[in-house]
Amino acid sequence: MRHVTDQQRRVRLAVRHALAPAFRTGSPEAAAAAMTVLHATEPATVYLSCWARVEAVRPADVDRALYHDRTLVKQLAMRRTLFVCPRDLLPAVWPSASARVAGNERARLVKDAVKAGLADNGEDWLDRARGAVLDVLAAAPAGRQATEIRGAVPMIDVTMEISTADPRAATRVLTYLSAAADIVRGANTGGWHTSRPRWTLMRDWLHDVPQPWDPADGYRELVRRWLYTFGPGTEDDLVWWFGSTKAVVRAALAGLDAVAVSLDHGGTGWLLPDDVDDVPDPGPWAALLPVLDATVMGWQHRDFYLSPHRSEIFDRRGNAGTTAWVDGRVVGCWVQDQAGVVEVRLLEDVPAAARRALDAEASRLTAWLGGFRVPSVYASPAMRTPPPH
């Protein structure tokens, strides 16, 4: 069995994730393709993830891809997480990872509608709610904001105080419809750091809506792209990333003729059959990534790039804060002062050259933000607590 060291995994990360300067991309579309998908739970993350990977990118360039050309599309998918997907990946995502989320959302919502006393038949209630929302949006090709939809569909403008989930029926219905690809987060009426979408019918947003693939083909394509971006990864990594089952992952790996490789510390990883050779080392590099960036969230087993800083970088719910990277390892985080200046907080000592590279990235990001302070609800322990002097 071929062996892949942790160092080679870090080299692959530098090159495949477009983080080493020589491997940065030329567009937001290329950055998203490099990462398979970009995390979009926080709106600013999409822009900052592109900033880290695209030469001379501006917020307007990301807006162009998202809202004008629509070559990147926001889609609820793996682990009920919002992602920005390359448009050509949607036919694979919709019937596989998104369909799984939609099925789970529907089952919970149907059950809760009955518990909340909204209907005796939850299936019927949700089907009527779906039809009403789609009718409202069909009459508004440019989309409507959530408040407008609630006003137009009174049956979902109610509270369901029966669980720890969001009690607003409208939010849950829109979440279900977005996972099912009936609707999409269309034009954003706020700034690049906020999410105030006009919900839009998917057919109105894309115009030429691609035909979804067979679910098994969809999963296989997602696993193929994941292995190129993140491989080698373990079966556990794939199951966690997809929020899926071992059976689904194993079927996709078998369909791809994926190659098992041994990893440091005794694990077994997987690579595509034409991607088993070592990737050349790109040389020293440093990077600053935003909260929930797709790189730091790419694996379940993270010791090869994170150890021993898991507890400082991730909160108790598994959400990652900002990260500072040197040669494929997380060495700290970054924050901003009141003037918007980016400051690197190290969690370990680094060589002087690496510190200079991190400071250069901090200066570059400070200039790019132009004094704007990025808001976030995900502050890691390292971001909240300055290191001792």
C-alpha positions in Angstrom: 0.0 0.0 0.0 1.3 3.4 -0.9 2.1 5.7 2.0 1.3 9.4 2.1 2.9 11.4 4.9 1.4 14.3 6.8 3.9 16.6 5.1 2.7 15.5 1.6 -0.8 16.1 2.7 0.1 19.7 3.7 1.8 20.1 0.3 -1.3 19.0 -1.4 -3.3 21.4 0.7 -1.1 24.3 -0.3 -1.4 23.5 -4.1 -4.9 22.2 -4.5 -6.5 24.8 -2.2 -4.8 27.6 -4.1 -3.1 29.0 -0.9 0.5 29.0 -1.9 1.0 32.3 -3.8 2.2 30.6 -7.0 -1.0 28.6 -7.1 -3.5 31.3 -6.5 -6.3 31.4 -9.1 -7.6 34.1 -11.4 -11.3 34.2 -10.6 -13.9 33.4 -7.9 -15.1 30.6 -10.1 -11.7 29.0 -10.1 -11.4 29.4 -6.4 -14.7 27.6 -5.8 -13.8 24.8 -8.2 -10.4 24.4 -6.5 -12.3 23.9 -3.2 -15.1 21.8 -4.7 -17.5 24.3 -2.9 -17.0 27.3 -0.7 -18.6 27.7 2.7 -21.2 30.4 2.8 -22.8 30.1 6.3 -21.4 33.6 7.0 -21.7 35.9 3.9 -18.3 37.4 4.4 -16.6 34.1 4.3 -17.2 33.7 0.6 -15.5 36.9 -0.2 -12.6 36.4 2.2 -12.1 32.8 1.0 -11.8 34.2 -2.5 -9.4 37.0 -1.4 -7.1 34.4 0.0 -7.1 32.4 -3.3 -7.6 34.8 -6.1 -5.1 37.3 -7.4 -6.3 40.9 -7.3 -9.9 40.0 -6.5 -12.5 42.6 -5.5 -15.9 42.2 -3.8 -17.4 43.3 -7.1 -15.8 40.3 -8.8 -17.5 37.9 -6.4 -20.8 39.7 -6.8 -20.4 39.3 -10.5 -20.0 35.6 -10.3 -22.9 35.2 -7.7 -25.5 37.7 -9.0 -24.7 38.7 -12.5 -23.2 35.8 -14.4 -24.6 33.3 -11.8 -21.7 30.9 -12.4 -21.6 30.4 -8.6 -24.9 29.5 -6.8 -25.8 29.3 -3.2 -27.1 25.9 -2.3 -28.0 24.2 1.0 -26.3 20.9 0.9 -23.9 18.7 2.9 -24.5 18.7 6.7 -27.4 21.2 6.2 -24.7 23.8 5.5 -25.0 26.7 3.0 -22.4 26.5 0.2 -21.4 28.4 -2.9 -21.3 25.8 -5.7 -19.9 26.0 -9.2 -22.9 26.0 -11.4 -21.8 22.8 -13.2 -21.8 20.9 -9.9 -25.5 21.6 -9.2 -26.9 18.5 -11.1 -24.7 16.3 -8.9 -25.5 18.2 -5.6 -29.3 18.4 -6.0 -30.2 14.7 -6.1 -27.6 13.6 -3.6 -26.4 15.8 -0.7 -29.2 18.4 -1.0 -31.9 15.8 -1.5 -30.8 14.1 1.8 -31.1 17.5 3.6 -34.4 18.3 2.0 -35.8 14.9 3.0 -34.7 15.4 6.6 -36.1 18.9 6.7 -39.4 17.8 5.3 -39.8 14.9 7.8 -39.1 17.2 10.8 -41.3 20.0 9.5 -44.3 17.7 8.7 -44.1 16.2 12.2 -43.7 19.6 13.9 -46.6 21.1 12.0 -48.9 18.6 13.6 -47.3 19.0 17.1 -47.7 22.8 16.8 -51.4 22.4 15.9 -51.0 23.9 12.5 -52.7 21.0 10.8 -53.9 17.5 11.4 -52.0 16.3 8.3 -48.5 17.7 8.2 -47.8 16.4 4.7 -50.8 18.3 3.3 -50.0 21.4 5.2 -46.4 21.5 3.9 -47.5 20.8 0.3 -50.0 23.6 0.5 -47.4 25.9 2.0 -44.9 25.0 -0.7 -47.5 25.6 -3.5 -48.4 29.0 -2.0 -44.7 30.2 -1.7 -44.0 29.0 -5.3 -47.0 30.8 -6.6 -46.0 34.0 -4.9 -42.5 33.8 -6.3 -43.8 32.9 -9.8 -45.4 36.3 -9.8 -42.2 38.0 -8.9 -39.3 36.8 -11.2 -36.9 39.2 -9.5 -37.6 37.5 -6.2 -39.0 38.6 -2.8 -37.5 39.0 0.6 -38.6 36.7 3.4 -40.7 39.4 5.1 -42.6 39.9 1.8 -43.2 36.1 1.5 -44.5 35.9 5.0 -46.9 38.7 4.4 -48.2 37.1 1.2 -48.5 33.6 2.7 -50.1 34.0 6.1 -50.2 30.2 6.8 -46.4 30.2 7.3 -46.2 33.5 9.2 -46.6 31.6 12.5 -44.5 30.5 15.3 -43.9 26.8 16.2 -42.5 26.8 19.7 -42.1 23.1 20.1 -38.4 22.4 19.8 -34.9 23.9 19.8 -35.1 24.4 16.0 -36.0 27.8 14.6 -39.6 28.4 15.8 -40.6 30.5 12.7 -42.5 28.3 10.3 -41.6 30.6 7.4 -37.9 30.2 7.9 -38.2 26.4 8.1 -40.4 26.2 4.9 -37.9 28.4 3.0 -35.0 26.3 4.3 -36.8 23.1 3.0 -37.6 24.6 -0.4 -34.0 25.8 -0.8 -32.6 22.4 0.0 -35.0 20.9 -2.5 -33.7 23.4 -5.1 -37.2 24.8 -5.7 -35.9 28.3 -4.7 -32.6 30.0 -4.3 -31.0 32.9 -2.4 -31.0 35.3 -5.3 -30.0 39.0 -5.4 -28.6 40.3 -2.1 -30.1 43.6 -1.0 -27.4 44.2 1.6 -23.6 44.6 1.5 -21.2 41.8 0.8 -20.9 41.0 4.5 -24.6 40.5 5.0 -27.3 38.1 3.8 -30.5 39.8 2.8 -31.5 37.7 -0.2 -34.5 38.0 -2.5 -35.7 34.4 -2.6 -36.2 33.5 -6.2 -37.5 30.4 -8.1 -34.5 28.4 -9.2 -35.9 28.3 -12.8 -36.1 32.1 -12.8 -32.6 32.5 -11.4 -30.8 30.0 -13.7 -33.2 30.2 -16.7 -31.6 27.1 -18.1 -31.9 24.7 -15.2 -29.8 21.6 -15.6 -31.4 18.1 -15.3 -30.4 16.5 -11.9 -28.3 13.3 -12.2 -29.0 10.0 -10.8 -28.3 10.2 -7.0 -25.5 7.6 -7.1 -23.9 9.5 -10.0 -24.2 12.7 -8.1 -22.5 11.3 -5.0 -19.8 9.8 -7.1 -19.0 13.1 -8.7 -19.0 14.9 -5.4 -16.6 12.3 -3.9 -14.4 12.5 -7.0 -14.1 16.3 -6.6 -13.6 16.0 -2.9 -10.8 13.5 -3.3 -9.0 15.8 -5.8 -9.3 18.8 -3.5 -8.9 17.2 0.0 -7.4 13.7 -0.7 -6.1 11.6 0.7 -9.0 11.5 3.2 -10.4 8.8 5.3 -13.8 7.2 5.0 -14.7 9.0 8.3 -13.7 12.3 6.7 -16.0 11.7 3.7 -18.9 10.5 5.9 -18.6 13.6 8.1 -18.1 16.0 5.2 -21.2 14.7 3.4 -23.3 14.2 6.5 -24.1 10.9 4.8 -23.7 7.2 5.4 -20.8 4.8 5.0 -22.8 2.8 2.4 -23.1 5.9 0.2 -19.4 6.8 0.6 -18.2 3.2 0.0 -20.3 2.9 -3.1 -18.9 6.1 -4.5 -15.3 5.1 -3.7 -15.8 1.7 -5.4 -17.3 3.4 -8.5 -14.3 5.6 -8.8 -11.8 2.8 -8.3 -10.3 4.9 -5.5 -6.9 3.7 -4.2 -6.4 3.1 -0.5 -3.2 4.6 0.9 -1.7 4.4 4.4 -1.4 7.6 6.4 0.9 8.7 9.3 -0.4 7.5 12.7 -1.9 4.4 11.1 -5.0 5.6 9.3 -6.2 4.6 5.8 -6.9 7.3 3.2 -8.2 7.3 -0.3 -7.0 8.9 -3.5 -8.2 8.9 -7.1 -6.5 6.2 -9.2 -4.7 8.8 -11.4 -3.6 11.0 -8.5 -1.4 8.8 -6.4 2.0 10.5 -7.1 3.5 13.0 -4.8 2.8 16.7 -5.5 5.9 18.9 -5.6 6.4 21.2 -2.6 5.5 24.8 -3.5 8.0 26.2 -1.0 7.2 28.4 2.1 3.9 30.1 2.3 1.5 31.8 4.7 -2.2 32.5 4.6 -5.0 34.1 6.6 -8.4 32.4 6.2 -11.8 33.5 7.4 -14.2 31.8 9.8 -15.5 28.4 8.6 -13.3 28.5 5.5 -13.6 25.3 3.4 -10.0 24.4 4.1 -10.1 24.3 7.9 -13.6 22.6 7.6 -12.5 20.0 5.0 -11.8 17.0 7.2 -13.0 15.3 10.4 -9.5 14.2 11.3 -7.5 17.4 11.5 -4.4 16.6 13.4 -2.1 16.8 10.4 -2.8 20.5 10.0 -4.3 21.6 13.3 -2.8 19.8 16.2 -2.4 20.8 19.0 -4.7 23.9 18.5 -8.1 22.3 18.0 -9.6 23.7 21.2 -8.4 27.2 20.5 -9.5 27.3 16.9 -12.9 25.5 17.1 -15.8 26.3 19.4 -17.8 23.5 21.2 -20.2 23.1 18.3 -17.4 22.5 15.8 -17.3 25.9 14.2 -13.9 27.2 13.2 -12.8 30.7 13.7 -10.3 32.6 11.6 -7.0 30.8 11.0 -3.4 31.8 10.3 -1.4 29.2 8.3 2.3 28.5 7.8 3.3 25.8 5.3 0.1 23.8 5.7 -0.4 24.1 9.4 -2.6 26.3 11.6 -0.4 28.4 13.9 -2.8 30.9 15.1 -5.7 33.2 14.2 -6.4 36.8 13.2 -8.5 39.6 14.5 -9.1 43.2 13.8 -8.6 46.2 16.1 -11.1 49.1 16.4 -9.6 50.8 13.3 -9.9 47.6 11.3 -6.3 46.7 11.3 -5.7 43.0 11.0 -3.6 41.5 13.8 -2.2 37.9 13.8 -2.4 36.1 17.1 0.1 33.2 17.2 -0.5 30.0 19.2 3.0 28.8 18.8 6.4 30.2 17.9 7.2 30.4 14.2 10.5 31.2 12.3 11.1 34.9 11.7 10.6 34.5 7.9 7.2 32.9 8.6 6.2 35.7 10.9 7.1 38.3 8.3 5.0 36.4 5.7 2.0 36.4 8.1 2.5 40.1 8.8 2.6 40.8 5.0 -0.7 38.9 4.6 -2.2 40.9 7.5 -1.1 44.2 5.8 -2.6 43.0 2.5 -5.9 42.1 4.1 -6.0 45.3 6.1 -5.6 47.3 2.9 -8.2 45.2 1.1 -10.8 45.7 3.8 -10.1 49.4 3.9 -11.0 49.9 7.5 -14.1 47.7 7.4 -14.4 45.4 10.4 -15.8 42.0 9.4 -18.7 40.9 11.6 -18.9 37.3 12.8 -21.0 35.2 15.2 -18.3 32.6 15.2 -15.5 33.8 17.5 -13.1 31.0 18.5 -11.4 30.9 21.9 -8.2 32.2 20.3 -10.1 35.1 18.7 -11.7 36.1 22.0 -8.7 35.8 24.3 -5.4 37.5 23.4 -2.3 35.4 24.0 -0.2 36.2 27.1 2.6 38.6 26.5 
